[in-house]
């Protein structure tokens, strides 16, 4: 039987013809990098197909080729059995293929409908917005994408903006939707809403390619999964019903990955970080922190949960000395550090792992050695009589390279040439080697593969066991609940409440409670059940 005539049953129980999209022998090279090496990929009609892989495995490159953003160097693409050649995203959309990028491409000052219509040939001369508002509303209702067509984009939540991006693709008649890390900026309830939308699309005969590094989500939503490693296919079209997270992780990184953290019972000591009634403004001069109060004790990890853009970035910057506060104070071991410079914080035992590794966490054009000595170049043995001793500095860098498993040819290599995981190891090596009393870590595993995430988690737990106080700011709820002893939730610059995490496996009630707080419901207004009842 011809492959185009085979049948399959998807998660919604609908039988669909296979191979809506077929990619064969795809090769794509960039200077010095073979991003895709003879990659084969198949997408069936009416299925959700997940694409997994480490950083640099070639996932985004492959999907950018399918979406018309790149041209492959060799290989063929077929849609419904017919060869196609895409020179632009418009060509891909004409063939029924659209992509929703992780960073949305919307015009904030325009309405939902105006954003949906941007770039279309119709309407050409006369725009009757009420008519198109109705069409957009009907389309959203059909696929469970409720959003006000007349609302401005800046008035919408992140989850609602994502719905607008999906509506844009559906309005253009796409049959295949490529979603790049679609849950990265969503709260748990919004993720479940997205999954309901994707299932509705599948029930309507659409197909979805789901790019994600969250294995739990992949096994929950996808019908099949393809794994890439270093540009090659390691596993093609595995049925998720018959595969475990451990097996997928092993295919991704080429070794066994341990998901169960060895987190010993904590014994918190005295308060190290004390934040009281903190107010601060964002880069636009608008209020970002509105009376934030929290504390972190020695020997514990305290998590800060929240959807992106609710004041986490500004809080970390005020604590580390990169931003001024307008009211309130930050104490580190009893010393006032708010509105002091960064050197003052360093001298008082503070370590800072910033969200932006490239522009804030490192000097990209400098070597690994130069980057790891940035906090020690004033001290012996690296500094002798006011001059740098590069022999000692190189020795120190090589010791950290070995201890933190930094994969680099030599420590003279510029850090801009390192992968995301290795760059994060350089930052952690520099910060932890100073044996800090307090560390603030912002999104320490964002964009990292499961192997690198495992290493970062171990380093954070090691700091906890050494008696350091750690403030972990992350949008990964599973990460926060597995690492933290306590979790604060922030929404629009205010703390919604504090939860003590004293269970090995947080039950659904605790996750739902945190999710409600992330969307603006204070803890004292949420009925307590299950693990959440013990807060």
DAFEN-V623383 format. One record per helix or strand. SS is the DSSP state (2 for helix, 1 for strand). FROM is the first residue (numbers start at 1). LEN is the number of residues. If there is no record, write none. Layout:
# DAFEN-V623383
ss=SS from=FROM len=LEN
ss=SS from=FROM len=LEN
This chain:
# DAFEN-V623383
ss=2 from=3 len=3
ss=1 from=7 len=3
ss=1 from=15 len=3
ss=1 from=21 len=10
ss=1 from=33 len=11
ss=1 from=48 len=6
ss=2 from=59 len=8
ss=1 from=74 len=6
ss=1 from=82 len=3
ss=2 from=89 len=6
ss=1 from=97 len=4
ss=1 from=111 len=1
ss=2 from=112 len=6
ss=2 from=129 len=14
ss=1 from=152 len=1
ss=2 from=153 len=3
ss=2 from=158 len=14
ss=1 from=176 len=5
ss=2 from=188 len=16
ss=1 from=207 len=5
ss=2 from=215 len=7
ss=1 from=224 len=6
ss=1 from=232 len=8
ss=2 from=240 len=3
ss=2 from=245 len=9
ss=1 from=271 len=11
ss=1 from=287 len=11
ss=1 from=300 len=6
ss=2 from=312 len=9
ss=1 from=327 len=6
ss=1 from=335 len=2
ss=2 from=342 len=6
ss=1 from=350 len=4
ss=2 from=357 len=5
ss=1 from=367 len=1
ss=2 from=368 len=5
ss=1 from=383 len=2
ss=1 from=387 len=2
ss=2 from=390 len=14
ss=1 from=414 len=1
ss=2 from=415 len=3
ss=2 from=420 len=14
ss=1 from=438 len=5
ss=2 from=450 len=16
ss=1 from=469 len=5
ss=2 from=477 len=7
ss=1 from=486 len=6
ss=1 from=494 len=7
ss=2 from=508 len=11
ss=2 from=523 len=3
ss=2 from=530 len=5
